[in-house]
Amino acid sequence: MDPRLTDIQPGGGVVIRLEQAWGRWRRWYLKTFRRRYVERMAALRRGDENRCPHEVLDPRDLKFHQNQGGWYWTAEDDPFTWRDRIPFAREGLAELLVFSVLFFGAAGLFGWMATRLNLGTAGSTVCGLLSATAAVLGILIVWFFRDPPRRIPRGVGLVVSPADGKIVTIDEIDHDEQIGGPAMRIGIFLSIFNVHINRMPIAGRIIGLKYREGKCLNALRPESARENEQLAVFLNGTDPPYRPMIVRQITGAIARRIVCRLKPGDELSAGERFGMIKLGSRTELILPREPNLRIAARIGQRVQAGLTELAVYESDTERNQAE
């Protein structure tokens, strides 16, 4: 575990600080006015220790520190699991609320000024345009944080896309240290119109994470993969032959907040959510280059996380049929 990954959003940000301030107030309120609730949550809590930098009274206090381990609640005992079922990214709910209030509030204010105040034709027109612009921006924010359900395809040797977007690079790598040999790199550009949830390309076990600070270049530029802030997830497949793979989350010019809730030892199924990049970015998948590897993706193709087939290790299918 990279020691710099002390929470699930290593780049920080204004909204996360607002959420943390709200958390401090909420914990004071719960301890002061809802002591029975706090006692009940403490009795249901599992784990050996608190690894968060603050008190943990209920599952909401773990939101930004899921990658640290320690205390936790089972899904049956967590009264907030319903938030996982709403069609928006749970890690982006605070941004969704803050920016929706700002933009839709501004749209309403400018609309009121255009219709209720005597601003003249020019003033009313300007306010009307500002109202429409703010409303469109609000709609884009809501659209950005959507998290539609996905029916994940199953198949032996199948590798699915870890992100929505457009394939911009498919490169051969002579030798990758983490892969342990020749590899293929598939780069996906995510615009602000794409779903930004990242998903597992295969069923795998997390063996390491590495975070690197960097620039915020346009994610369409090839050098962004080398110079931008990024977080690499190293995993091994949980099925034979236990192939290593890397999913790299890379920021862009607009999206500057990487979210990854994984920790070493976690096991996830193919297509399972593990994080997101907020607002527009790049995701790369690096996988072993073997004679039986067939790349199904092509440059310029639009892909969807957990749905689109990027590659297939064909001998895995043949071996499974023989068995």
Secondary structure, DSSP 8 states (H G I E B T S, - for coil): --TT-SSS-TT--HHHHHHHHHHHHHHHHHHHH-HHHHHHHHHH-BSS---SSS---SGGGGGGGGGG-S-B--TTT-TTGGGGGSSB-GGGHHHHHHHHHHHHHHHHHHHHHHHHS--HHHHHHHHHHHHHHHHHHHHHHHHHTB---------TTEEE-SSSEEEEEEEEEEEETTTTEEEEEEEEEE-TTS--EEE-SSSEEEEEEEEE--B---TTSTTHHHHB-EEEEEEEESSTT--EEEEEEE--SS--EEEE---TT-EE-TT-EEEEEESSEEEEEEEE--TTEEE---TT-EE-TTTSEEEEEHHHHHHHHH-
